[in-house]
Amino acid sequence: MKQLSWCAIGDSFTYLNDHLNETNFYVTKGYLTRIAEKIPALELHNLGINGSTTRDWLTAPLLPADVYTILLGTNDWHAHIPLGTEGDFSAAKEGTILGNLAVLISRIRALSPNAKLLVCTPVERTDFVYYFDHFNNAVGSYAPENGVMLTDVCAAILSVCQKHGIPALNLHDECGITPKNAVQFKRVRTQDGICDLPFPAYCGLPYDPANDPYPYPPECHAMTYDGLHPTDEGNEILATLISVKLKTLL
């Protein structure tokens, strides 16, 4: 196979591949590097923007490439960006997740008309607390955001991609990451003191970032190390699924 340039578009899942220090080096190799090792013909260009939503990718710089992957949506959901409709996608109408995604895809096609494109859905998460800033935290996907479940976002992305003939990968269902197995336990303050509780026992318990211990010590790590971002195990699962799908497109 000839050498192919690959642009990876995404949020922190993608960004952290090249910033392992921001995982406290809990991750030794991100999913992009693992994909590149599985498909040596791909020359990786990581365009990931930490914390980005589809709205950021309306104007974010792109590069011409032979292959593009997109992994976005979880930050949109948390930021309460409206999901939108298939009509928003068809019209590439800015302002919703589906409309913004269509604009991004249009930008890619204008830049590289013959490129292969793969859209991936976001994956489930439990309560997130950033290791380096405990005030940066969010409730897991077991609860709705503004009345919308993350599963609704994933289903909508898959639906519009299928209708418009855009290759898509249902990472949400296929990767096996769930709020239950994201971590082995969460360290929380209860009326009985500090306890290590499994899912869902810790759900709904208050967290005080100024005074409570960090809830995810290394011994609790499972599919994620902070409730959201994948460990080596999680990254390997993502890389395997994406690389298998990519090989069918190349």
N, C-alpha and C positions, 0 to 999 in steps of 0.2 A: 504494500500500500504506500502511495506517495505521501510525503509530508503534508499535513493539513494544519492550517492555523485555526485555533479554537479560542473563542472568547467566552468566558464564563461570566454571566450576569447574575447578580444576586445580592443578598443582604449579608448579615454577619456570618451565616453559614459559609458563604463563599469567601468573604473578606478574611476571615480568620485563618484560612488555608496558608496565607503568607504572613501571618502575624501570630505565630504560635505563642509568643510571649504574653499575648493578651488572653490566652487560655491558662495562664500560670504554668505553661508547658505540661498541662494535663494531657494535651493532645500532642502526639509526636509526628503525626502526618495527617493532613486534611483530606477531604474527599476528592478534591481536584487533583492533588498530587497522586493519589491512589488510582484515579482514572487514567491519568497520563502514563502511569506505569503499566496499566493493563492494556492501553492502546498506544504503543510507542509512536505511532504515526502522528499523534496529536501534539502540536506545539502550543502550550498553554499560555493564554494571556488573561490573567485574573483581573476582571473589572469590578469585582465586588465592592460595594459601598456599605460600610457598617451602619446598621440601623435603617437602611433605605426602604422606601415603599415604592410602589409602581409610579407614584407621582414624581419621585426624584428622577425616574428614568425617562420622563418626558423630554428632558433636556440633557441628561448626563452624557458625557462624551462616549462615543462608540468607536470601534476600530473595524476596518474591513477584515473579513475572515471567511474561512470555508465552513466553519461549524460554530453554532451558537447554542449555549444552554441557558435557560432562564429558571431561576429558583427564587421566587418572590411570593409575597402574600401574607405571611404571618404578621409582619409589622403593619401592613394596611389594616388587617383585621383588628389588631390591638389599638390602632390609631382611629378606629371608627370611620375609615374611609368607606363610603357606601359600596356595596357589592356591585350594583348595577345589573343590567339585563343583557340578553343576547343582542338586543337592538343597539345598546351602547357599544358593544363589541363590533357589530357589523358596520356601524357608522364611525368607528374609531373616535368616539366622543369622550373628550377628557372629563375627569371628575369622579369616575368610579373605578373600582379595581379592574373590571372587565374592559371598560373603555380605555383606561390607561394602558392596559396590557396590549390592546390592539394597536394603540399609537406606537408603543415600543416595537412591536413586530413590524409595523409599517416602516419605521425608521431603519430597522435591520434590513428589510427587503430592498429599500431604496439604496442602501449603502452596498449591500452584497446580494444581488438578486438571485444568485444561484446557490447560496449557502444552505446547508442543512440546519434545521432548527429543531430543538427539543425543549418543550415547556414542561417543567416539573411542578408538582403541587407541593405546598408546604406540609410539614409533618406535625404530629401532635406534641404536646409539651405539658409539663406540670408547672407548678409555681416557679418562676424564674427570679433569681437574685444574682446580680452581677458580682463576681468575686472581688473586683477592685473598687466597687462603689455600691454599697449595700442599699443605698437609696434608689438605685436603679433596679426596680423589681416589678413583677407583673404576675397576675393570677394565671393559672394554667388553662389549657384549652378544654378542660372539663366543664368550664363555665362559659356562658355566652358573653360576648362583647357587644354592647348596644343591641342586644336581642338576636345577635347572629352567632352561630357556632362556627368554629374553624372548619368543621366538616362541610358546612354549607359553601364556604369559599372554595374549598377543593373540588366539590362536586360541580360548581358553576364553571370553574376553569376547565375541567375535563370536558364538560358538555359543549362549551363554545369551541374548544379546540377540535373536538370530534366533528362537530357540524361544519367547520371550516377547513377540515382536512389538514390540521396542524398536528404533527406528532406530539404526543403528550405522554407523560409517565406519572402514574398514580402512586407517587412516593408515600402519600398519606396512608394508603391501605397496605401497600406492599412491603414497606420497610419494617413494620412491626413495632415501631416506637409508639408507646402509649403513655398517658399520665401515670399508669400503674407501674410500668417498668422503666420510666425515665430515670428514676433514682430508687435505691433500695429503701431509703427512709429520708425523712426531713427532720432536722433537729429543731424543736420548737419549745417555746415556753408555755407550760400549762399550769393549772392550779396546783399540780403536784410537783412543780419544778421543771427543769429542762429534761425533755424526753425525746427519744428517737422514735418517730411514728411512721408507719408505712402508709401508703395511699389506701383508702381515702381518709384515714383517721385525722390527718393534719389539715384537711380542706376546711377553709373558713376560719381557722385559728388566726388571730391577729399576729402581725410581725412588726416589731419595732426595730428598724435598721440602726438606730442610735445605741440601743442597749442590748438587744438580743444577740446571741452568738450566730456566726455565719451558719446557715442551715444545712450546708452541703459539704461536710468534711470528706476527704478522699475515700474513706471506707464506705461511703454511701453511693459512690459513683456506680452507674449502670450504663444505660444507653446514652445518658447525658452526664455532664459533670456539674451543671448548675441549674438543672431543671429544664433547660432549653437546648443548649448547644451540645452536639454529639461528642462523645468520647471517641477513642480510637475504634472501639467496637461499633459504635453508631456510624462513624465515618466510613468504615469498611463496608457496612451494609449498604449505605447510600452509593458508594463508589461502585460496588458490584452491580446493583440494579441499573444505575445510569450507564455504565460501560456496556452492559449487555444490550440495552436499548439502543445506544449509539452505534454499536456494531451492526445493527440491522438497518441503520440509516446510511452508513458510509459505503 
